[in-house]
Amino acid sequence: MSNRALDRIDRHIASTMQRIGIPALRYSLAVIFIWFGILKPLGISPAEDLLLKTVDWLPLFNPSTWLHIIGWWEVAIGITFLSQKTVRIAIALLALQMVGTFMPLVILSNITFQPGRIPYAPTLEGQYIIKNLLIISAALAIGGTARRIN
């Protein structure tokens, strides 16, 4: 196969990835937030214990109510990622949610890091939280396209 043919194939692949990449990110975030969010009010989220410990000090509501609020908030994030027209709302909701998501790394470091290994050796819970850096990066990539007309 010639270099020219390989270049044509490479351009086609890159063009396809560029066309579907951002919508794929939006839909992936939508699925993740709707799915993981709905588990919280249903009482079947594996993150429930960590979340309840994180919000225990918050005023206004008891931790169980906060669990439901946060779960439905995440569902709203997911729903608003489904459309390019509401992506700005999704990113605003996500930005507010991420502040709380990272709180356990600070206020529950005994749970989110291995004993005596703060801040370089997270537990499974800590890794679950830190992976949200990827979600933030995906939201930034999506947000960079918010002014495009589709």
CYANA upper distance limits for C-alpha pairs under 8 A (distance plus 0.5 A):
  1 MET  CA      5 ALA  CA      6.89
  1 MET  CA      6 LEU  CA      7.39
  2 SER  CA      6 LEU  CA      6.83
  3 ASN  CA      7 ASP  CA      6.49
  4 ARG  CA      8 ARG  CA      6.72
  5 ALA  CA      9 ILE  CA      6.79
  6 LEU  CA     10 ASP  CA      6.52
  7 ASP  CA     11 ARG  CA      6.56
  8 ARG  CA     12 HIS  CA      6.69
  9 ILE  CA     13 ILE  CA      6.69
 10 ASP  CA     14 ALA  CA      6.58
 11 ARG  CA     15 SER  CA      6.44
 12 HIS  CA     16 THR  CA      6.64
 13 ILE  CA     17 MET  CA      6.67
 14 ALA  CA     18 GLN  CA      6.60
 15 SER  CA     19 ARG  CA      6.70
 16 THR  CA     20 ILE  CA      6.74
 17 MET  CA     21 GLY  CA      5.85
 18 GLN  CA     22 ILE  CA      7.96
 20 ILE  CA     24 ALA  CA      6.46
 21 GLY  CA     25 LEU  CA      6.75
 22 ILE  CA     26 ARG  CA      6.71
 22 ILE  CA    141 ALA  CA      7.96
 22 ILE  CA    142 ILE  CA      6.46
 23 PRO  CA     27 TYR  CA      6.62
 24 ALA  CA     28 SER  CA      6.44
 25 LEU  CA     29 LEU  CA      6.62
 25 LEU  CA    138 ALA  CA      7.11
 25 LEU  CA    142 ILE  CA      7.84
 26 ARG  CA     30 ALA  CA      6.62
 26 ARG  CA     81 PHE  CA      5.91
 26 ARG  CA     82 LEU  CA      6.84
 26 ARG  CA     83 SER  CA      8.47
 26 ARG  CA    142 ILE  CA      7.52
 27 TYR  CA     31 VAL  CA      6.65
 27 TYR  CA     81 PHE  CA      7.22
 27 TYR  CA     82 LEU  CA      6.38
 28 SER  CA     32 ILE  CA      6.70
 29 LEU  CA     33 PHE  CA      6.50
 29 LEU  CA     78 GLY  CA      6.82
 29 LEU  CA     81 PHE  CA      7.29
 29 LEU  CA    135 ILE  CA      8.14
 30 ALA  CA     34 ILE  CA      6.46
 30 ALA  CA     77 ILE  CA      7.62
 30 ALA  CA     78 GLY  CA      4.21
 30 ALA  CA     79 ILE  CA      6.53
 30 ALA  CA     80 THR  CA      8.02
 30 ALA  CA     81 PHE  CA      5.76
 30 ALA  CA     82 LEU  CA      6.43
 31 VAL  CA     35 TRP  CA      6.28
 31 VAL  CA     78 GLY  CA      6.92
 32 ILE  CA     36 PHE  CA      6.33
 32 ILE  CA     37 GLY  CA      8.41
 32 ILE  CA     78 GLY  CA      7.66
 33 PHE  CA     37 GLY  CA      5.92
 33 PHE  CA     74 GLU  CA      5.75
 33 PHE  CA     75 VAL  CA      6.13
 33 PHE  CA     77 ILE  CA      6.91
 33 PHE  CA     78 GLY  CA      5.20
 34 ILE  CA     38 ILE  CA      6.48
 34 ILE  CA     74 GLU  CA      6.85
 34 ILE  CA     75 VAL  CA      4.74
 34 ILE  CA     76 ALA  CA      7.93
 34 ILE  CA     77 ILE  CA      8.04
 34 ILE  CA     78 GLY  CA      5.46
 34 ILE  CA     79 ILE  CA      7.43
 35 TRP  CA     39 LEU  CA      7.18
 35 TRP  CA     75 VAL  CA      7.98
 36 PHE  CA     40 LYS  CA      7.72
 36 PHE  CA     45 SER  CA      7.67
 36 PHE  CA     71 GLY  CA      8.21
 36 PHE  CA     74 GLU  CA      8.16
 37 GLY  CA     41 PRO  CA      8.23
 37 GLY  CA     70 ILE  CA      7.93
 37 GLY  CA     71 GLY  CA      4.73
 37 GLY  CA     72 TRP  CA      6.67
 37 GLY  CA     73 TRP  CA      7.91
 37 GLY  CA     74 GLU  CA      5.32
 37 GLY  CA     75 VAL  CA      5.65
 38 ILE  CA     42 LEU  CA      6.93
 38 ILE  CA     71 GLY  CA      6.27
 38 ILE  CA     72 TRP  CA      7.17
 38 ILE  CA     74 GLU  CA      8.32
 38 ILE  CA     75 VAL  CA      6.85
 39 LEU  CA     43 GLY  CA      6.67
 39 LEU  CA     44 ILE  CA      5.70
 39 LEU  CA     45 SER  CA      5.30
 39 LEU  CA     71 GLY  CA      7.69
 40 LYS  CA     44 ILE  CA      6.69
 40 LYS  CA     45 SER  CA      5.60
 40 LYS  CA     48 GLU  CA      7.20
 40 LYS  CA     67 LEU  CA      6.70
 40 LYS  CA     68 HIS  CA      6.61
 40 LYS  CA     70 ILE  CA      8.27
 40 LYS  CA     71 GLY  CA      5.51
 41 PRO  CA     67 LEU  CA      7.26
 41 PRO  CA     68 HIS  CA      5.17
 41 PRO  CA     71 GLY  CA      6.45
 41 PRO  CA     72 TRP  CA      7.86
 43 GLY  CA     48 GLU  CA      8.06
 44 ILE  CA     48 GLU  CA      8.12
 47 ALA  CA     51 LEU  CA      6.56
 48 GLU  CA     52 LEU  CA      6.51
 48 GLU  CA     67 LEU  CA      7.87
 49 ASP  CA     53 LYS  CA      6.77
 50 LEU  CA     54 THR  CA      6.65
 50 LEU  CA    104 PRO  CA      8.31
 51 LEU  CA     55 VAL  CA      6.75
 51 LEU  CA     67 LEU  CA      7.47
 52 LEU  CA     56 ASP  CA      6.42
 52 LEU  CA     63 PRO  CA      5.88
 52 LEU  CA     64 SER  CA      7.43
 52 LEU  CA     66 TRP  CA      8.42
 52 LEU  CA     67 LEU  CA      7.28
 53 LYS  CA     63 PRO  CA      8.38
 54 THR  CA    103 MET  CA      7.64
 54 THR  CA    104 PRO  CA      6.49
 54 THR  CA    107 ILE  CA      7.85
 54 THR  CA    108 LEU  CA      7.72
 55 VAL  CA     63 PRO  CA      6.27
 55 VAL  CA     66 TRP  CA      7.48
 56 ASP  CA     62 ASN  CA      7.74
 56 ASP  CA     63 PRO  CA      5.90
 58 LEU  CA     62 ASN  CA      8.36
 58 LEU  CA     63 PRO  CA      8.31
 61 PHE  CA     65 THR  CA      6.41
 61 PHE  CA     66 TRP  CA      6.85
 62 ASN  CA     66 TRP  CA      6.94
 63 PRO  CA     67 LEU  CA      6.65
 64 SER  CA     68 HIS  CA      7.07
 65 THR  CA     69 ILE  CA      6.75
 66 TRP  CA     70 ILE  CA      6.47
 67 LEU  CA     71 GLY  CA      6.58
 68 HIS  CA     72 TRP  CA      6.67
 69 ILE  CA     73 TRP  CA      6.50
 70 ILE  CA     74 GLU  CA      6.67
 71 GLY  CA     75 VAL  CA      6.89
 72 TRP  CA     76 ALA  CA      6.71
 73 TRP  CA     77 ILE  CA      6.81
 73 TRP  CA     93 LEU  CA      8.17
 73 TRP  CA     97 GLN  CA      8.47
 74 GLU  CA     78 GLY  CA      6.79
 74 GLU  CA     94 LEU  CA      8.49
 74 GLU  CA     97 GLN  CA      8.34
 75 VAL  CA     79 ILE  CA      6.69
 76 ALA  CA     80 THR  CA      6.63
 76 ALA  CA     90 ALA  CA      8.20
 77 ILE  CA     81 PHE  CA      6.84
 77 ILE  CA     89 ILE  CA      8.37
 77 ILE  CA     90 ALA  CA      5.46
 77 ILE  CA     91 ILE  CA      8.21
 77 ILE  CA     93 LEU  CA      6.52
 77 ILE  CA     94 LEU  CA      6.84
 78 GLY  CA     82 LEU  CA      7.26
 78 GLY  CA     90 ALA  CA      7.76
 79 ILE  CA     83 SER  CA      8.44
 79 ILE  CA     90 ALA  CA      8.45
 80 THR  CA     86 THR  CA      5.75
 80 THR  CA     87 VAL  CA      6.51
 80 THR  CA     89 ILE  CA      7.00
 80 THR  CA     90 ALA  CA      5.46
 81 PHE  CA     86 THR  CA      7.13
 81 PHE  CA     87 VAL  CA      5.84
 81 PHE  CA     90 ALA  CA      6.02
 82 LEU  CA     86 THR  CA      8.21
 82 LEU  CA     87 VAL  CA      8.26
 83 SER  CA     87 VAL  CA      6.87
 84 GLN  CA    146 ALA  CA      7.46
 85 LYS  CA    146 ALA  CA      8.41
 86 THR  CA     90 ALA  CA      6.91
 87 VAL  CA     91 ILE  CA      6.67
 87 VAL  CA    142 ILE  CA      8.27
 87 VAL  CA    143 GLY  CA      7.64
 87 VAL  CA    146 ALA  CA      7.33
 88 ARG  CA     92 ALA  CA      6.73
 88 ARG  CA    143 GLY  CA      7.48
 88 ARG  CA    146 ALA  CA      7.49
 89 ILE  CA     93 LEU  CA      6.64
 90 ALA  CA     94 LEU  CA      6.48
 91 ILE  CA     95 ALA  CA      6.50
 91 ILE  CA    139 ALA  CA      6.91
 91 ILE  CA    143 GLY  CA      7.74
 92 ALA  CA     96 LEU  CA      7.02
 93 LEU  CA     97 GLN  CA      6.72
 94 LEU  CA     98 MET  CA      6.50
 95 ALA  CA     99 VAL  CA      7.29
 96 LEU  CA    100 GLY  CA      7.81
 97 GLN  CA    101 THR  CA      6.76
 98 MET  CA    102 PHE  CA      6.79
 98 MET  CA    132 ASN  CA      8.39
 99 VAL  CA    103 MET  CA      7.19
100 GLY  CA    104 PRO  CA      8.47
101 THR  CA    129 ILE  CA      7.20
102 PHE  CA    106 VAL  CA      8.06
102 PHE  CA    129 ILE  CA      6.87
102 PHE  CA    130 ILE  CA      8.14
103 MET  CA    107 ILE  CA      6.59
103 MET  CA    108 LEU  CA      8.24
104 PRO  CA    108 LEU  CA      5.13
104 PRO  CA    109 SER  CA      6.94
104 PRO  CA    111 ILE  CA      8.50
104 PRO  CA    112 THR  CA      7.33
105 LEU  CA    109 SER  CA      5.61
105 LEU  CA    112 THR  CA      6.28
105 LEU  CA    113 PHE  CA      8.24
105 LEU  CA    126 GLY  CA      7.19
105 LEU  CA    129 ILE  CA      8.29
108 LEU  CA    112 THR  CA      6.80
109 SER  CA    113 PHE  CA      6.02
109 SER  CA    118 ILE  CA      7.90
110 ASN  CA    114 GLN  CA      7.64
110 ASN  CA    115 PRO  CA      7.17
111 ILE  CA    123 THR  CA      7.65
111 ILE  CA    125 GLU  CA      7.68
111 ILE  CA    126 GLY  CA      8.09
112 THR  CA    122 PRO  CA      6.17
112 THR  CA    123 THR  CA      5.73
112 THR  CA    124 LEU  CA      7.84
112 THR  CA    125 GLU  CA      5.86
112 THR  CA    126 GLY  CA      4.62
112 THR  CA    127 GLN  CA      8.27
113 PHE  CA    117 ARG  CA      6.98
113 PHE  CA    118 ILE  CA      6.15
113 PHE  CA    119 PRO  CA      7.25
113 PHE  CA    120 TYR  CA      8.28
113 PHE  CA    121 ALA  CA      6.27
113 PHE  CA    122 PRO  CA      4.56
113 PHE  CA    123 THR  CA      5.42
113 PHE  CA    126 GLY  CA      6.64
114 GLN  CA    118 ILE  CA      7.29
114 GLN  CA    121 ALA  CA      6.31
114 GLN  CA    122 PRO  CA      6.30
114 GLN  CA    123 THR  CA      6.07
117 ARG  CA    121 ALA  CA      5.90
117 ARG  CA    122 PRO  CA      8.31
118 ILE  CA    122 PRO  CA      7.94
122 PRO  CA    126 GLY  CA      5.28
122 PRO  CA    127 GLN  CA      6.29
123 THR  CA    127 GLN  CA      6.66
124 LEU  CA    128 TYR  CA      6.64
125 GLU  CA    129 ILE  CA      6.95
126 GLY  CA    130 ILE  CA      6.60
127 GLN  CA    131 LYS  CA      6.56
128 TYR  CA    132 ASN  CA      7.88
131 LYS  CA    135 ILE  CA      7.78
132 ASN  CA    136 ILE  CA      6.75
133 LEU  CA    137 SER  CA      6.72
134 LEU  CA    138 ALA  CA      6.63
135 ILE  CA    139 ALA  CA      6.68
136 ILE  CA    140 LEU  CA      6.74
137 SER  CA    141 ALA  CA      6.79
138 ALA  CA    142 ILE  CA      6.69
139 ALA  CA    143 GLY  CA      6.36
140 LEU  CA    144 GLY  CA      6.61
141 ALA  CA    145 THR  CA      7.55
142 ILE  CA    146 ALA  CA      7.28
